[in-house]
Every structure is written in C-alpha cells, then in structure tokens.
Amino acid sequence: MKIYGNKPPENQDIYLKAQKVGKNDVLSEKSETEKTRVSDKVNLSGKAKEIAELKNEINQLPDIRNDKVQATKKAIAEGTYKVDSLKVAGKIIDELI
C-alpha cells in the first residue's frame, strides 16, 4: 500500500470529480422521477373492473359452507353417508401424478 500524503495520486483527482458529478446526476434523476410520479395515471379496462368486483364477491363468501357440513354430519349420523373408494383412489393417484 502506498501513502501519498495530502496530494492524491496522479489521475485520482479526475476520479474524485467524476464521483461528485455522479452524485449530482443522481439528485437530478430523483427530482425528475418525483415529477413523473405526480403525473402518473392508471386506467383500468372494463374487464379489470369486472374481475375486481368478482374478486370482492368471492372474498365475501364464507370459508366453510355450513349447509354442506350439516348435511354431511346428518348423513354420517344416519349411516347413509357412502364413500366411493374408487373415486377416492383416483383422486389420490391424480395428486401423485
């Protein structure tokens, strides 16, 4: 490692000036970016609005369908609930593939 004292090595002053200029460019870029943020605008198509409305309706649906749960509980209690083993096996195989 070389120590140069108070004077930077040759061509080092050019590097320091380039750093200062680069910092000024970054500052000017930020101000330009801030200006464009004010004028940015988003327009949604009719389909996008429709999808957003449908998504809101879906989010309002309950996670658990109590009517189905009650019907299944009733069928189990009465002994009428039947499980199709072939259908269950097919679904398991589909999940594995």
C-alpha positions, -999 to 999 in steps of 0.1 A, spaced: 0 0 0 13 35 -9 7 66 12 6 98 -8 1 123 20 -22 152 13 -20 150 -25 -39 123 -43 -21 101 -67 -20 110 -104 -54 109 -121 -71 104 -87 -84 140 -88 -103 131 -120 -119 101 -102 -130 124 -73 -145 149 -98 -164 121 -115 -178 109 -82 -191 145 -75 -207 147 -109 -223 113 -105 -238 124 -72 -253 154 -89 -268 133 -116 -284 110 -90 -300 141 -74 -313 154 -107 -327 119 -116 -346 118 -83 -362 152 -89 -372 141 -124 -386 109 -110 -406 128 -84 -421 150 -112 -432 119 -132 -448 104 -101 -472 133 -99 -483 128 -135 -485 90 -135 -520 77 -141 -536 42 -143 -567 34 -163 -583 0 -157 -603 -16 -185 -638 -28 -181 -627 -64 -177 -603 -54 -150 -630 -37 -131 -653 -67 -135 -626 -90 -123 -621 -68 -92 -658 -68 -84 -659 -106 -88 -629 -110 -66 -646 -88 -39 -677 -110 -41 -656 -142 -37 -638 -127 -7 -672 -121 10 -682 -158 7 -677 -179 38 -647 -202 41 -669 -230 53 -702 -240 37 -723 -248 68 -751 -263 48 -728 -289 33 -712 -296 67 -746 -301 83 -758 -323 55 -727 -345 58 -729 -347 96 -765 -358 93 -757 -384 67 -729 -398 89 -752 -399 119 -779 -417 100 -755 -441 85 -764 -431 49 -730 -414 41 -713 -435 15 -677 -431 3 -668 -442 -33 -634 -459 -27 -626 -459 -65 -632 -421 -67 -610 -415 -36 -583 -437 -50 -585 -419 -84 -581 -385 -67 -551 -398 -47 -534 -410 -79 -542 -377 -96 -525 -358 -68 -494 -381 -70 -490 -376 -107 
